[in-house]
Amino acid sequence: MKLLRVGTAGAERPVLLDATGVLRDLSGIVPDIDGALLADDAALARIREAAAAGELPALDGTGPDASRIGPPVARIGKVVCIGLNYHDHARETGAEPPTEPVIFLKAPDTVVGPNDTVLVPRGAAKTDWEVELAVVIGRTARYLESHEEALAHVAGYAVAHDVSEREFQNERGGTWDKGKNCETFNPLGPWLVTADEVPDPQALPLRLWVNGELRQDGSTADQIFPVAEVVRYVSQFMTLYPGDVINTGTPAGVALGQPEPKPYLRAGDVVELEIEGLGRQRQQLKDA
C-alpha cells in the first residue's frame, strides 16, 4: 500500500493512493498514519480490505490545502541517520569506509512534507543535498539478532531528503548536530510504501536534481551496511518504536564532494529527488 497524509500542516488527513492513481480518504477508518497504526495489523488489514472492496471514497479535492502532501507519518518519535553508508559517497568525501555504521540523530521537528519549502539557515554558507532511503519502523525493536528479524520490524519505506549545512556540521566544532537539525532539514514522502511492496530494499535506484541538473544517480545496492543490518545494528544501542524513521545514507554526488567552487544550495534553488517506486519530491529553497 501507498499511504500518505494530505492537508494543512498539523491537520493532515490519512489517505491511500490506489493502484489507479486515485487518492482514497482513510479518515473514516483510521484517525491518522502514525506509529500506533503501523503497529496495528488489524487496522492495516481493514484498510486493505476496504480498498479491495471499493469502499474507500475518493478524496475531496476542494479547499485551500487539498493539494498539499504532508509527511507520510505523524508524531515521529525520532529520526536516526546513518552517515557515510555508500561506498561511492565515502570515496568522494575522502573518508575511509566505516567499519561500523555511523549514527547521528535528527530532531523529529526537522521533518516536513515532500514539497514544502526548505529554509536556508541564517549564516549558512554550505547548504547541501542528500537523497536517502528512509526506513519506517512498524514494531518495537530492541536487541534484534538477525537480518530476517530486522526486516520483520520494518513497516515500510519512503524518500527522505537529508538536507545538511556543511559549515555548521564540520567547521563549527562539536558533533554533526548543528548542521543536521536546522528547521525543514528533513523533507519526507510523498508516500509510505508498505514493506510488502518493496521486496528488495537493496535494489532501489535513487536520484537527485538541482535546478534541473542531475547531481546524484545511485542505487541502494551500493550501501556499505544494508537496510537489514542498519536496523539490527541500531537496535543494539537504542529501542526503535513504531513510527520511528531511519535515514540510511546517501550516494555520491553531494556538493561537498564536488571540486571548487562547490555548488552549495542558495535561496531560489529547486531540488527534486526520487527513489524508484517510492515517489518524488520537489522543494524550493528560501532564506530563513
SVG drawing of the C-alpha trace seen along z (x, -y; Angstrom):
<svg xmlns="http://www.w3.org/2000/svg" viewBox="-18 -35 58 49">
<polyline fill="none" stroke="black" stroke-width="0.4" points="0.0,0.0 1.0,-3.6 -0.1,-5.7 0.1,-9.4 -1.3,-12.4 -2.9,-15.4 -3.8,-18.9 -2.7,-21.8 0.4,-21.3 -0.6,-19.8 -4.1,-18.9 -3.4,-16.4 -5.9,-13.5 -4.8,-9.9 -5.1,-8.8 -4.4,-5.8 -3.1,-6.1 -4.8,-3.3 -3.5,-1.3 -5.2,-3.6 -3.6,-6.7 -6.7,-7.9 -6.4,-9.3 -8.8,-7.5 -9.8,-9.0 -9.0,-6.8 -10.3,-9.2 -13.5,-7.1 -11.4,-4.0 -8.3,-5.3 -7.6,-8.6 -4.1,-9.1 -1.0,-7.4 1.3,-7.1 3.2,-4.6 0.0,-3.3 -1.5,-2.5 1.7,-0.9 1.9,1.4 -1.8,2.4 -2.0,5.4 -5.8,5.5 -6.2,1.8 -3.9,2.2 -5.9,5.3 -9.1,3.2 -7.6,0.7 -6.6,3.4 -10.0,5.0 -11.8,1.7 -9.6,0.8 -10.1,4.2 -13.9,4.0 -14.0,0.5 -15.4,-1.0 -13.0,-3.9 -14.3,-7.3 -12.2,-9.4 -10.6,-12.3 -12.5,-15.5 -10.0,-17.7 -11.5,-21.0 -10.1,-23.5 -7.0,-25.7 -4.7,-23.0 -6.2,-19.9 -3.1,-19.6 -0.5,-19.8 1.1,-16.5 2.4,-16.3 4.9,-13.8 3.5,-10.3 4.0,-9.5 2.7,-11.7 4.2,-12.1 7.5,-10.6 9.4,-9.7 12.9,-10.0 14.9,-10.2 18.0,-8.1 20.5,-8.8 23.4,-6.7 26.4,-8.6 28.9,-7.5 26.8,-4.5 27.6,-4.3 31.0,-3.2 30.9,-5.9 30.0,-8.7 32.8,-7.7 35.2,-7.9 34.1,-11.3 34.5,-12.8 37.9,-11.2 36.7,-9.2 37.6,-5.6 34.5,-3.4 33.4,-2.9 33.8,0.5 30.5,0.0 27.5,-2.2 28.0,-5.9 24.9,-7.0 23.5,-10.5 20.1,-11.9 17.8,-14.5 15.0,-16.0 11.5,-15.0 10.6,-18.6 13.0,-18.8 10.5,-16.6 8.3,-18.5 6.3,-17.5 8.0,-16.3 7.2,-19.5 7.4,-22.0 9.8,-25.0 13.3,-24.3 14.8,-27.1 18.5,-28.1 19.6,-28.9 20.8,-32.3 24.6,-32.5 24.7,-29.4 27.3,-29.1 27.4,-25.4 23.9,-24.0 24.0,-20.6 21.6,-18.0 21.3,-14.2 18.7,-11.9 18.1,-8.9 16.0,-5.8 14.0,-6.2 13.0,-3.1 9.9,-3.4 9.7,-1.1 6.5,0.9 7.2,3.0 9.2,2.2 12.7,3.3 15.4,3.9 18.5,6.2 17.5,7.8 19.6,10.8 19.2,11.4 18.6,9.6 15.4,11.5 14.2,10.3 15.2,6.8 13.2,6.7 10.2,8.1 10.2,4.9 10.0,2.6 6.6,1.1 7.7,-0.4 9.9,-2.8 9.9,-6.4 12.0,-9.1 14.0,-11.4 16.0,-14.5 18.7,-14.8 19.5,-18.4 22.8,-19.4 24.7,-22.6 28.3,-21.5 30.0,-24.5 27.8,-24.1 28.4,-20.3 32.1,-20.2 33.7,-23.5 31.9,-24.8 33.1,-22.3 31.3,-19.5 29.2,-16.9 27.3,-17.0 24.1,-18.1 24.3,-21.8 24.5,-21.1 21.7,-18.5 18.9,-19.9 18.0,-23.2 14.4,-23.9 12.9,-22.0 16.0,-19.9 14.2,-16.5 11.5,-16.5 9.8,-13.1 7.5,-11.4 5.3,-11.6 4.2,-8.2 5.0,-5.4 5.2,-2.3 4.5,0.7 7.3,3.3 5.3,6.0 5.6,3.8 9.4,3.4 10.7,7.0 14.3,5.9 15.3,2.6 18.9,3.1 17.7,2.7 16.3,-0.8 17.7,-3.5 17.7,-6.9 18.4,-10.3 18.5,-14.0 18.5,-17.1 19.4,-20.7 17.8,-23.3 17.2,-20.5 20.8,-19.2 21.3,-15.6 23.6,-15.5 23.0,-12.1 22.3,-8.9 22.9,-5.8 21.4,-2.6 20.8,-1.2 22.9,1.8 25.9,-0.4 25.2,-0.7 28.0,0.4 25.6,1.6 22.3,2.8 18.9,1.9 18.6,5.2 22.0,4.7 21.3,1.0 18.0,1.9 19.6,4.7 22.7,2.7 20.7,-0.4 18.6,1.8 21.7,2.8 22.1,-0.8 18.5,-2.3 15.0,-1.0 13.2,-1.6 9.5,-2.2 6.7,-2.1 6.8,-5.3 10.5,-5.9 12.4,-6.7 15.9,-5.7 17.6,-7.6 20.0,-5.1 22.6,-7.3 23.2,-9.0 25.1,-8.0 27.8,-10.1 27.1,-13.5 26.7,-15.8 28.0,-19.3 30.7,-18.5 32.2,-16.0 32.5,-18.4 35.6,-20.4 35.9,-24.0 33.9,-26.2 31.4,-23.7 27.8,-24.2 26.2,-24.6 22.5,-25.5 21.2,-29.0 17.8,-30.6 15.8,-30.2 17.3,-26.8 15.0,-23.9 15.8,-20.4 14.0,-17.4 14.6,-13.8 13.1,-10.4 13.5,-6.7 12.1,-4.2 8.7,-3.0 8.6,-5.4 7.7,-8.7 9.3,-12.1 9.9,-15.3 10.4,-18.9 11.5,-21.7 12.4,-25.3 14.8,-27.0 14.3,-30.3 16.2,-32.2 15.1,-31.7"/>
</svg>
